[in-house]
Amino acid sequence: MPSDDQRPSPEALLRAARREARGKLKIFLGAAPGVGKTFEMLREGAERLSAEVDVVVAVVDTHGRAETEALTAPFEIIPRRTIDYRGHKLTEMDLDAVLARRPALALVDEFAHTNVEGSRHPKRWQDVMELLDAGIDVYTTLNIQHVESLNDVVASFTRVRVRETVPDGVFEGAEIEVVDLPPDELIERLKDGKVYIPDEASRALGHFFSKPNLSALREMALRRAALSIDQALVEHLDEGALPGTYAGGERVLVAVSELPGADAIVRAAKRLADALKAPWQAVYIETPRAQRLSEEAKRRVAETLRLAATLGATIATLPAERVIDGLAQHVRDTRATQLVLGKSVRSWWFELRHGSVVAAMLRARDGLAVHVIPSAPGIAANEASGSGQGWGPGSAYLIVTALVAGATLLGHLAEPLIGLAGVDLIFLLPVILASNRYGLRPGLAAGLLSALAYNFFFLPPLHTFTIADPRSVLTLFVLMGVAAFTAHLAGRLKTRATIGARSALENAAVAAFGQSLARVSDWQSTSEVVCTELAALFDLQVVLLNEREGVLTIVAASPPGATLSPVDRAAAEWSWSRGELAGSGTATLNAADWQFHPLKTALGVLAVVGLSHGDGRDPVSADRAVLLQTLLGQAALAHERLSLESQVREVALLKERDRLRAALLSSIGHDLRTPLTAVSGAIDAIAAEHPDAETIPLARTEVARLRRFLDNLVDMIRIDSGALTLSLEPIDLTDAVGSAVHDLKEALRGKHIDLKVPANLPLVRADPTLLHHILINLLANAAQHGGGDGRIVIEGRRTPDNVELAIRDHGRGLLPGMEHRVFDTFAQGEGGDRHGGSGLGLAIVKGFADAMQVGVRAANHPDTGAVFTLVFSQIADV
C-alpha cells in the first residue's frame, strides 16, 4: 500500500492559529460539589503567582470553608459588581474591571453559573469566553452534571435536573484536569459539614450524594476528560502531520461493501462501538468499478449506509482509484483505532489484480486493531457486478477497430515521407484516443490491434503475421508495451479526472444549496427552495410536509400537485412522530411509493421530506446517499433557524404584552384605592347613624373583599416587576395562622376552622408579611370553595427534611390537570366549584412562595376537597 506524504491538516492549522490569538482555558472538572475543585484551582494559581505570573481572583466562592478562604490571601481580588435585583443587592464578577486590569491569568470559579439579570452576559461561561478573546488565560471549575450533553443522563439516575449548563463546545482547546475524590471520602466530607451545613448535608446524603450516584458521576467525569484529551491529541497530530494513532479514546471505522451480508458487518461494528463506548463511522470507498455495479448491488450499499446512520454512525462515501488506497487514507485521516472489515470469498485472479484489502490493512497500520468478519457462505466476490460490464460497451470496440484502420491508412500515406521507422508512432494515436474515451480495456484492445496491423501491413513479409527481421520483433514488442502503458496511464488519468469532477460537482451542489437557503427568510419560501433544489439535483419528485393545525400537510412540492396515498401518509406520520426514515426502500412501511426523511434538529423534528422516482425504484442510489444526507442536514438547520427566529419574536411580543399588562394592573390598582377608601368611610358613617341596618355587615364584607382584590393586584405588580424585598426571620406557624384567621374573621364567619398545628412544631424562616399574604389568600380560597359544611382544616406536620403546612377545604376539589395550572395568573377552575374570584390569589401565593424558596403544591384529598400545602425547607435554629 502506498505511503503518501503527509501534510498538516489546514483545518487543524487554522484552529491552532485562532487559539494562539486567544487566552488559554483550564477547567478543573469534578464529579460533584465538595471534591476540591476550587481548592485545587487556587493552589495551582498560587504556584503560578510564585513563578511571577500576574494572577488575580476574578471571582471565587469559598462557601465559608476556612482552608479555601486562606488560599485566597496571596492574590489580588477584583471587587465584585453590585446589582439591584428585585429589591436585593447581589454581586457578580466585574467583567469590565477584569478586562481593564488585564492580568495574565484570571481565576473564575463556577463556570456554569447563571449571572444576575442585568449583567452583560446571561452565563458566566460567556464572560470567560470574552476574557479568552481578550488574550487572558483563565482557570475555572466545573462539575460534570453541568455539561449540556450529559444533563439528561445525570437527571435520569440522580432525579435532579440541573438548570445551569455549559455547551460542549467550551471544551474545545481547553486543558482538563480532573479533581477526583473517591465516593466514600466525599461522603465523609459531607457528614463532617465540609461541603454543606449539617441539615443540608443530611438531605443531600439521602438524595444526590448517594454512593451509586457519585460512582456514576465519577466515571462520567473521567470519560469526558479522556474524550477531551483524545480530541486535543488528534488535533496536535494533524497540526504536525504526525503519523500514528495515539488514541486517548477508541475510534471505530467500518468499511461497507456492495456484497450481501454487509449489514451484519455494520451491526458487528455497532456492538463493538457500544462495548468500547466509542464514536464510530461507516465508510464506502467508491472506485471506478462501483460505476459498473448492478442495480441490486447499489441498492444494498444504500441500505447498508442507511442502517449505519440509523444505528448512530456518521456515514461517508469517498472516491478513490482502489479500495485499499481510499480506505488506508481514510484510516489515516480519522486516526481510527478499530477497523471492522468483511472478508469475502475472492478468487486468486481477483486478488492478484486488485489485492486483498484485509491483508493490506493488516500490514499497513501499526496500532490499528483489524476485526475481520467472514461473509456468509456461498457468496461470490463478483456477485454484485453485472456480467461483462467491465469490458465496456460493444460499440467501443467497433470504434477502436475504425481508429486502427484510420491509423493504418495514415501510415500508408506517411510512409514515403517519414519511412518505416516512424510509422509505429502513428499507431499510438488510436491507443491514446481509445484509452481516454473508453478506459483501460478498450485501450489495451487498441494496442493489440495496432501491433497486429503494424505487423501485417508494414513489416516484411507484408500481409502475413510472420516477422523476418529479428529487430522488427523487438520493435513490435516495444510498440505493444508502450501501447499497454499508455492505455493504463490514460485510463488512470481518466479515472482521477472523473472522481475529481464528481467531488467538485457535489461540493458545488452543497454550496449552491446553502446559498439558496440563505437567501430566503420565511417558512414557505424555505420549503419551496428545499423541494426545488432536491428535485433538480436528484431528478426526483419531492414534497415537504409540516404540521398545520395538528395535521401533517404538504406545504411545498416539486413538481407541484403531488399527492400521497394513505400508505404514504402513514409513512410520513411515522417519520414525523418517530424521527426515523420510513417508506419505500426502508424497513418501515416499504409498500409506500415515497421515501420520507425527517428534518431532525435539537428542537425536534421540524419537517418531513418525501422523495420518489415515481416508478418504485429507490429514490437515491448509494453513491449519492451521503450527498442527500448533507443537503437534508442543511435543510434541517435552515428550518431550525426559522424556528428560533420565530421564538425570539414570540418572546419579544410576550415581553411587550407583560409590560402593558403590568401598566394596566398598576393603573387599576392605584386608581381604585381612592374611591374604595371613600366608600369605606361612607359605610362607617351610615353605620354610625343607623347601627341596626341589616345591610351594613354585607357592605363591609364586600368592601373587605374588594380591598383584598386590590391588594392582590398591587402584589402581583410587585412580583412581576421584581420589587419584592425579603426579611426572613423565625416564625411560629401557630401564630401566623392565628393572625391570618383573625384578619379574615368576616369572610370566615360561619366556617368551622379545624386547627391541627402542633405547638412543638419547629420555627420556620420566612418573611412574615409575605407569609401573612399567602395564608390570607389560601384561607379565602378555602372559604370560597369549601362546600356546604364550610369546614376548613389547617394541619402542620414535621417531615424528615421539611415542615409542611396544609390547608384543606371540603368542596368538590380540583378537576384533573388543574393541580399545576391553578397557580397561573388569572386561572380559574372550570366546572365543579372552582369558579368565581379574580384568579390572582393563588398566583400571588405561588409568586410569594417562590420568592421565599417555599414549596407550594395543590392536590385533591382522598376523601373530598382540595389541599394546598406549603413546604418550608428553611428551619430556624433555636
NUMAR-926811 format. One line per 8 residues: for each residue x, y, z of C-alpha. Coordinates in steps of 0.05 Angstrom, whole numbers. Each point is the difference from the previous one (the first is absolute). Layout:
BEGIN
X Y Z ~ ...
***
This chain:
BEGIN
0 0 0 ~ 29 68 -18 ~ 21 46 55 ~ -18 69 -24 ~ 38 60 27 ~ -37 28 59 ~ -15 74 6 ~ -30 39 57
-75 6 1 ~ -20 70 -23 ~ -60 -1 48 ~ 45 -20 59 ~ 49 56 -18 ~ -56 51 -2 ~ -26 -23 68 ~ 70 5 28
8 71 -28 ~ -65 22 32 ~ 21 -29 66 ~ 66 37 -2 ~ -37 66 -1 ~ -43 -19 60 ~ 14 -14 72 ~ 7 -72 25
-57 -32 39 ~ 11 -53 54 ~ -61 -34 30 ~ 4 -34 68 ~ -53 -54 -11 ~ -33 -37 58 ~ -53 -52 8 ~ -39 37 54
4 60 47 ~ 51 -8 56 ~ 54 -38 -36 ~ 48 59 6 ~ -3 35 -68 ~ 5 71 27 ~ 54 -22 49 ~ 41 -30 -57
-11 60 -45 ~ 25 48 54 ~ 59 -45 16 ~ 23 -2 -73 ~ -13 75 -6 ~ 46 11 60 ~ 54 -40 -34 ~ -6 43 -62
1 62 44 ~ 65 -23 34 ~ 29 -8 -70 ~ -12 75 -10 ~ -61 -8 -44 ~ -52 56 7 ~ -58 -38 31 ~ -65 31 28
-63 -28 30 ~ -58 22 -44 ~ -52 -38 40 ~ 7 -57 50 ~ -54 -28 45 ~ 32 -32 62 ~ -68 -21 29 ~ 26 18 70
55 -53 0 ~ 59 27 40 ~ 54 -39 -37 ~ -25 25 -67 ~ -7 71 27 ~ 73 -2 22 ~ 23 -16 -70 ~ -28 65 -28
44 43 46 ~ 61 7 -47 ~ -42 22 -60 ~ -24 67 -23 ~ -76 -6 1 ~ -40 41 -51 ~ -60 30 37 ~ -67 -27 -22
-53 43 -33 ~ -64 12 39 ~ -67 -8 -37 ~ -69 18 26 ~ -46 -59 -14 ~ -71 -2 26 ~ 17 40 61 ~ 63 -38 16
72 21 -6 ~ 36 -56 -37 ~ 72 -4 -23 ~ 30 -27 -64 ~ 69 -3 -32 ~ 19 69 -26 ~ 18 -19 -71 ~ 19 70 -21
46 8 60 ~ 36 -65 -17 ~ 7 21 -73 ~ 27 68 22 ~ 49 -32 49 ~ 21 -49 -55 ~ 38 -52 42 ~ 38 -58 -31
-45 -50 37 ~ -69 9 31 ~ -31 -50 49 ~ -75 -6 -14 ~ -40 -49 44 ~ -65 -35 -20 ~ 4 -1 -76 ~ -74 -18 -8
-26 55 45 ~ -60 41 -24 ~ 12 74 5 ~ -51 47 32 ~ -47 34 -49 ~ 33 65 -22 ~ 68 -30 -12 ~ 32 5 -69
-5 -75 -11 ~ -52 -47 28 ~ 52 -54 16 ~ 68 3 33 ~ 31 -45 -53 ~ -16 56 -50 ~ 39 48 45 ~ 58 -49 -2
-3 -3 -76 ~ 6 76 -2 ~ 61 -3 46 ~ 32 -53 -45 ~ -14 42 -62 ~ 37 57 34 ~ 62 -45 7 ~ -9 -13 75
13 -71 25 ~ -55 -27 45 ~ -4 -55 53 ~ -71 -21 16 ~ -39 -56 35 ~ -57 -44 -24 ~ -40 -60 22 ~ -15 -54 -51
-75 5 9 ~ 3 71 -29 ~ 23 -25 -69 ~ -58 10 -48 ~ 5 -67 -37 ~ 1 -38 66 ~ -56 38 34 ~ -55 -49 -17
44 -60 17 ~ 16 28 69 ~ -73 17 13 ~ -21 -71 -18 ~ 35 -31 60 ~ 7 57 50 ~ -72 24 -10 ~ 29 71 3
-6 44 -62 ~ 58 50 -2 ~ -22 65 -31 ~ 68 33 -7 ~ 38 -32 -58 ~ 58 15 -46 ~ 3 -21 -74 ~ 47 -56 -18
37 47 -47 ~ 34 36 58 ~ 45 -61 8 ~ 31 11 -68 ~ 72 19 10 ~ -7 0 76 ~ 47 -36 47 ~ -39 -46 46
23 -20 70 ~ -44 -49 36 ~ -5 14 75 ~ -18 -69 26 ~ -22 -25 68 ~ -26 -70 14 ~ -74 -2 18 ~ 13 -25 71
47 58 15 ~ -49 51 -29 ~ -56 -28 42 ~ 43 6 62 ~ 15 73 -18 ~ -74 11 -7 ~ -15 -30 68 ~ 54 43 31
-34 63 -27 ~ 56 17 -47 ~ -46 5 -61 ~ -68 23 27 ~ -27 21 67 ~ -22 -61 41 ~ -75 3 -15 ~ 12 8 -75
53 -55 3 ~ -48 -51 29 ~ -50 14 -56 ~ 55 -4 -53 ~ 24 -67 26 ~ -70 -29 -10 ~ -7 27 -71 ~ 55 25 -47
61 -23 41 ~ -16 -73 4 ~ 59 -46 -15 ~ -29 -29 -65 ~ -13 71 -26 ~ 70 24 18 ~ 32 -61 -32 ~ -38 11 -65
17 75 0 ~ 73 -17 12 ~ 2 -46 -60 ~ -33 52 -44 ~ 51 53 21 ~ 58 -46 -16 ~ -29 -19 -67 ~ -14 72 -20
71 20 18 ~ 27 -59 -41 ~ -42 23 -59 ~ 27 71 4 ~ 71 -26 5 ~ -11 -45 -60 ~ -28 58 -42 ~ 59 45 19
49 -56 -17 ~ -30 -11 -69 ~ 3 75 -14 ~ 73 2 20 ~ 16 -59 -46 ~ -38 33 -57 ~ 37 66 10 ~ 68 -33 -4
-19 -52 -53 ~ 24 -53 48 ~ -18 -72 -15 ~ -28 -48 51 ~ -63 -11 40 ~ 18 21 71 ~ -71 -12 21 ~ -24 28 66
-67 -29 -20 ~ -21 -52 -50 ~ -26 17 -69 ~ -36 -53 -40 ~ -2 -2 -76 ~ -40 -51 -41 ~ 11 -10 -75 ~ -64 -10 -39
-1 -42 -63 ~ -52 -17 -53 ~ -1 -75 18 ~ -59 -34 36 ~ 13 -4 74 ~ 28 70 7 ~ -56 17 49 ~ 26 -54 47
69 34 -1 ~ -32 67 18 ~ -37 -31 58 ~ 64 -31 25 ~ 33 68 -3 ~ -58 30 39 ~ 8 -53 55 ~ 75 14 2
-11 75 6 ~ -51 -10 55 ~ 47 -46 38 ~ 57 51 -6 ~ -47 60 10 ~ 34 29 -61 ~ -23 43 -59 ~ -5 -38 -66
-4 13 -74 ~ -21 -41 -61 ~ 37 14 -65 ~ -11 -23 -71 ~ 59 6 -47 ~ -26 17 -69 ~ 47 -25 -55 ~ -10 1 -76
-24 -72 7 ~ -59 26 41 ~ -28 32 -63 ~ -7 -70 -30 ~ -37 -31 58 ~ -69 -28 -10 ~ -60 37 25 ~ -10 -53 54
71 12 25 ~ -9 75 1 ~ -65 -9 39 ~ 36 -43 51 ~ 52 54 11 ~ -53 53 10 ~ -38 -43 50 ~ 63 -17 39
19 73 6 ~ -70 18 22 ~ 3 -56 52 ~ 66 28 27 ~ -30 70 5 ~ -61 -27 36 ~ 45 -36 50 ~ 36 65 16
60 0 -46 ~ 24 57 -42 ~ 4 -22 -72 ~ 48 20 -56 ~ 10 -18 -73 ~ 71 11 -25 ~ 23 -4 -73 ~ 65 -36 -13
35 -40 -55 ~ 5 -62 43 ~ -36 -22 63 ~ 67 -12 35 ~ 26 70 -14 ~ -64 35 19 ~ -11 -40 64 ~ 72 8 23
-3 75 -11 ~ -66 6 38 ~ 29 -41 58 ~ 58 50 2 ~ -46 60 -4 ~ -47 -23 55 ~ 56 -33 41 ~ -46 -59 12
22 -50 52 ~ -49 -56 -17 ~ -15 -21 -72 ~ -56 -49 -16 ~ 4 -35 -67 ~ -37 -55 -36 ~ 40 -57 -31 ~ -34 -23 -63
17 -61 -42 ~ 47 28 -54 ~ 32 -38 -57 ~ 76 -1 -5 ~ -6 37 -66 ~ -42 56 32 ~ 49 8 58 ~ 59 -1 -49
-31 58 -38 ~ -31 41 57 ~ 36 -24 62 ~ -28 -23 66 ~ -28 57 43 ~ 5 -41 64 ~ 73 -20 -12 ~ 19 71 -20
-31 31 62 ~ 33 -52 45 ~ 68 18 -29 ~ -8 74 -5 ~ -20 29 68 ~ 34 -7 67 ~ -47 6 58 ~ -62 -12 -42
-43 -58 24 ~ -32 -34 -60 ~ -63 -40 12 ~ -15 -47 -59 ~ -72 -25 -7 ~ -7 -59 -49 ~ -53 8 -53 ~ -58 -48 -4
18 -67 -34 ~ -15 -5 -73 ~ 6 74 -17 ~ 45 11 -60 ~ 44 60 -3 ~ -24 22 -68 ~ -74 -12 15 ~ -14 74 4
28 16 -68 ~ -38 -6 -64 ~ 31 -53 -45 ~ 47 28 -52 ~ -13 72 20 ~ 74 12 14 ~ 18 -5 -74 ~ -41 60 -19
-52 6 -56 ~ 8 -41 -63 ~ -3 64 -43 ~ 65 21 32 ~ 37 -57 -34 ~ -30 16 -68 ~ 25 71 8 ~ 68 -27 22
3 -42 -63 ~ -18 61 -42 ~ 55 41 34 ~ 52 -54 -14 ~ -23 -3 -72 ~ 7 75 -5 ~ 70 -3 30 ~ 18 -54 -51
-23 43 -58 ~ 37 60 29 ~ 63 -43 6 ~ -3 -20 -74 ~ -6 73 -19 ~ 56 22 46 ~ 49 -57 -12 ~ 32 31 -63
12 64 40 ~ 24 -26 68 ~ 22 -71 -15 ~ -19 -64 34 ~ 35 20 65 ~ -50 55 14 ~ -64 -38 -18 ~ -3 -37 66
-10 67 37 ~ -63 12 -41 ~ -31 -62 31 ~ 5 31 69 ~ -55 50 -19 ~ -59 -50 1 ~ 27 -28 66 ~ 0 68 33
-68 19 -29 ~ -33 -66 20 ~ 29 1 71 ~ -21 72 12 ~ -70 -11 -27 ~ -17 -71 22 ~ 49 -20 54 ~ 53 -52 12
-26 -62 -34 ~ -21 31 -66 ~ 68 35 1 ~ 36 -67 8 ~ -42 -28 -57 ~ 21 60 -43 ~ 73 -15 17 ~ -6 -73 -20
-36 17 -66 ~ 52 54 -15 ~ 57 -49 10 ~ -33 -51 -45 ~ -16 52 -54 ~ 71 26 2 ~ 27 -71 -8 ~ -49 -19 -55
4 62 -43 ~ 70 29 12 ~ 49 -54 23 ~ 29 -46 -54 ~ -23 -49 -22 ~ -62 43 -12 ~ -71 -25 9 ~ 22 -55 48
11 -4 74 ~ 70 -27 -11 ~ 58 45 20 ~ 63 -10 -41 ~ 46 51 33 ~ 15 -16 74 ~ 6 75 13 ~ -71 8 -21
-21 -49 54 ~ 30 47 52 ~ -35 59 -32 ~ -66 -37 2 ~ 6 -17 73 ~ 22 71 17 ~ -61 26 -36 ~ -46 -48 38
33 19 67 ~ -5 74 -14 ~ -72 -9 -21 ~ -17 -38 64 ~ 35 51 44 ~ -32 58 -37 ~ -69 -33 6 ~ 10 -13 74
25 71 14 ~ -57 31 -40 ~ -50 -43 36 ~ 26 21 68 ~ 0 73 -19 ~ -71 -6 -24 ~ -21 -35 64 ~ 32 55 42
-31 54 -42 ~ -69 -33 6 ~ 7 -6 76 ~ 26 71 7 ~ -55 28 -44 ~ -53 -37 39 ~ 26 25 67 ~ 3 71 -27
-72 -5 -25 ~ -25 -26 67 ~ 37 55 38 ~ -29 52 -47 ~ -69 -30 9 ~ 6 5 76 ~ 25 72 -4 ~ -55 21 -48
-53 -33 43 ~ 25 37 61 ~ 0 66 -36 ~ -71 -11 -25 ~ -24 -14 71 ~ 37 62 26 ~ -38 45 -48 ~ -69 -17 28
-27 18 68 ~ -69 -30 7 ~ -28 -70 8 ~ -36 -4 -67 ~ 59 25 -41 ~ 49 -45 36 ~ -45 -61 -11 ~ -6 16 -74
75 9 -8 ~ 13 -67 33 ~ -48 -36 -46 ~ 23 35 -63 ~ 74 -10 12 ~ -5 -73 20 ~ -45 -15 -59 ~ 49 32 -48
63 -33 30 ~ -28 -71 5 ~ -52 1 -55 ~ -55 -19 50 ~ -69 19 21 ~ 7 36 67 ~ -52 21 52 ~ 10 34 67
-51 -10 55 ~ -11 39 64 ~ -52 1 54 ~ -56 49 -10 ~ -55 3 53 ~ 19 -69 25 ~ 0 -33 -69 ~ 62 -19 -41
-10 39 -65 ~ 39 9 -65 ~ 25 71 1 ~ 45 -3 -62 ~ 11 -48 -58 ~ 42 -5 -63 ~ -31 -10 -49 ~ -64 31 29
-62 -41 9 ~ 30 -61 33 ~ -48 -44 38 ~ 11 -54 53 ~ -37 -65 8 ~ -24 -23 69 ~ 61 -45 6 ~ 45 59 -18
-33 43 53 ~ 8 -55 52 ~ 75 -3 -17 ~ 5 76 5 ~ -35 0 68 ~ 47 -54 24 ~ 61 40 -22 ~ -28 63 33
-18 -32 66 ~ 60 -47 7 ~ 54 42 -35 ~ 20 -61 -42 ~ 5 -17 -74 ~ -64 -32 -27 ~ -33 -19 -65 ~ 27 -29 -65
67 -36 5 ~ -1 0 77 ~ -18 -50 54 ~ -63 38 19 ~ -63 3 -45 ~ 42 -17 -61 ~ -64 -9 -42 ~ -3 75 -6
19 34 -65 ~ 38 55 37 ~ 60 -1 46 ~ -5 49 58 ~ 59 33 36 ~ -11 39 65 ~ 35 67 7 ~ 26 -10 71
32 55 42 ~ 12 14 73 ~ -71 28 1 ~ -29 -66 -25 ~ -28 -20 -67 ~ -19 65 -37 ~ -22 -29 -67 ~ -1 -63 -42
28 -4 -71 ~ -30 -53 -48 ~ 38 -25 -61 ~ -26 -43 -57 ~ 22 -22 -70 ~ -72 -16 -17 ~ 18 -69 -25 ~ 13 -39 65
76 6 -2 ~ 41 23 59 ~ 0 76 -3 ~ 76 8 11 ~ 56 -47 -19 ~ 56 -17 48 ~ 50 44 -34 ~ -43 61 14
-27 -19 69 ~ 51 41 38 ~ -13 61 -44 ~ -74 -7 15 ~ 13 -4 75 ~ 44 62 -3 ~ -53 40 -36 ~ -55 -24 47
44 21 58 ~ 5 70 -30 ~ -75 1 -10 ~ -10 -19 73 ~ 46 56 23 ~ -38 50 -43 ~ -66 -22 33 ~ 32 3 68
23 72 -14 ~ -71 19 -19 ~ -28 -33 62 ~ 49 37 46 ~ -15 66 -35 ~ -74 -13 11 ~ 12 -15 73 ~ 39 65 8
-57 40 -30 ~ -50 -35 46 ~ 43 16 61 ~ 2 73 -21 ~ -76 1 -7 ~ -8 -33 68 ~ 46 51 32 ~ -40 57 -31
-66 -33 22 ~ 26 -8 71 ~ 22 72 1 ~ -69 25 -22 ~ -34 -47 50 ~ 43 25 57 ~ -16 72 -19 ~ -74 -15 -3
0 -37 67 ~ 39 56 32 ~ -49 52 -25 ~ -60 -40 23 ~ 31 -17 68 ~ 18 71 17 ~ -59 37 -32 ~ -52 -41 38
31 9 68 ~ -26 72 8 ~ -74 -14 -15 ~ 4 -64 41 ~ 24 39 60 ~ -57 49 -10 ~ -51 -57 -4 ~ 28 -31 64
-6 67 36 ~ -71 9 -25 ~ -20 -69 27 ~ 30 17 68 ~ -39 66 0 ~ -65 -36 -17 ~ 14 -52 53 ~ 9 55 52
-68 30 -18 ~ -37 -65 -10 ~ 35 -53 43 ~ -57 -50 -9 ~ 2 0 -77 ~ 2 -72 -24 ~ 40 16 -64 ~ 59 30 37
37 -67 14 ~ -10 -22 -72 ~ 27 66 -26 ~ 60 -3 46 ~ 14 -72 -22 ~ -3 18 -74 ~ 45 61 12 ~ 50 -44 35
-3 -49 -58 ~ 11 56 -50 ~ 58 27 42 ~ 32 -69 -1 ~ -9 -2 -75 ~ 36 67 -8 ~ 54 -23 48 ~ 9 -62 -44
7 44 -62 ~ 54 41 33 ~ 35 -63 25 ~ -3 -29 -70 ~ 33 62 -27 ~ 55 -6 52 ~ 13 -72 -20 ~ 3 16 -74
44 61 8 ~ 48 -35 49 ~ -13 52 53 ~ -8 -50 58 ~ 45 10 60 ~ 11 -58 47 ~ 12 1 75 ~ 7 -72 22
-9 -14 74 ~ -22 -58 44 ~ -76 -7 0 ~ -46 -43 42 ~ -51 -29 -48 ~ -53 -2 55 ~ 5 75 9 ~ 2 12 -75
-63 -41 -12 ~ -36 33 59 ~ 16 70 -27 ~ -26 -17 -69 ~ -65 -31 27 ~ -11 62 43 ~ 7 47 -59 ~ -49 -42 -41
-51 -6 56 ~ -55 32 -41 ~ 13 -44 -61 ~ 5 -62 45 ~ -62 14 39 ~ -41 -63 3 ~ 58 -44 -20 ~ 28 -54 45
76 6 8 ~ 33 -65 21 ~ 70 21 23 ~ 50 -58 3 ~ 66 37 6 ~ 42 -32 56 ~ 28 48 52 ~ 69 -34 -5
6 10 -74 ~ 69 31 -17 ~ 4 73 -19 ~ 8 13 -74 ~ 39 56 -35 ~ -45 43 -42 ~ -20 72 -13 ~ -59 13 48
-35 50 -46 ~ 3 -45 -61 ~ -19 -62 40 ~ -61 38 28 ~ -22 17 -71 ~ 9 -73 -21 ~ -43 -25 58 ~ -53 53 -12
-7 -21 -72 ~ -1 -75 15 ~ -52 9 55 ~ -43 45 -44 ~ 4 -52 -56 ~ -21 -55 48 ~ -57 42 27 ~ -25 14 -71
5 -72 -25 ~ -11 -38 65 ~ -67 -30 -15 ~ -64 -3 41 ~ 27 -18 69 ~ 54 55 -4 ~ 51 -41 38 ~ 73 21 -9
57 -43 27 ~ 68 33 14 ~ 52 -53 15 ~ 74 6 14 ~ 50 -58 2 ~ 74 -14 2 ~ 33 -44 -54 ~ 72 -25 1
23 58 -44 ~ -54 55 6 ~ -58 30 36 ~ -67 -2 -36 ~ -63 41 10 ~ -63 -25 -36 ~ -66 38 -8 ~ -57 -45 -22
-72 17 -19 ~ -58 -49 -7 ~ -26 21 -68 ~ -1 -41 -64 ~ 75 8 -12 ~ 41 15 -62 ~ -14 -27 -69 ~ 54 -47 -28
58 39 -28 ~ -14 63 40 ~ 51 -17 55 ~ 54 42 -34 ~ -41 49 -42 ~ -38 24 60 ~ 60 43 19 ~ 1 36 -67
-19 74 -2 ~ -75 10 -10 ~ -10 -76 0 ~ -69 -22 24 ~ -29 -70 7 ~ -46 -24 -54 ~ -59 -40 25 ~ -7 -27 71
1 55 51 ~ 65 32 -24 ~ -30 61 -32 ~ -7 73 17 ~ 53 44 31 ~ 54 41 -35 ~ 48 -57 -14 ~ 56 40 32
1 -28 71 ~ 35 -66 -14 ~ 47 32 -50 ~ 22 47 55 ~ 8 -59 47 ~ 47 -33 -51 ~ 39 64 -13 ~ 11 16 74
17 -72 17 ~ 52 -3 -56 ~ 31 65 24 ~ 9 -31 70 ~ 22 -68 -29 ~ -61 -32 31 ~ -32 -57 -39 ~ -74 1 -15
-43 -54 -31 ~ -73 -14 -13 ~ -35 -67 1 ~ -67 -34 14 ~ -10 -33 68 ~ -16 -75 -4 ~ -67 13 34 ~ -25 66 -26
23 71 -12 ~ 65 32 -23 ~ 64 5 41 ~ 52 56 -8 ~ 66 -16 34 ~ 58 47 17 ~ 68 -34 7 ~ 51 37 43
71 -26 -11 ~ 32 56 41 ~ -8 -17 73 ~ 23 49 53 ~ 53 -21 50 ~ -21 16 71
***
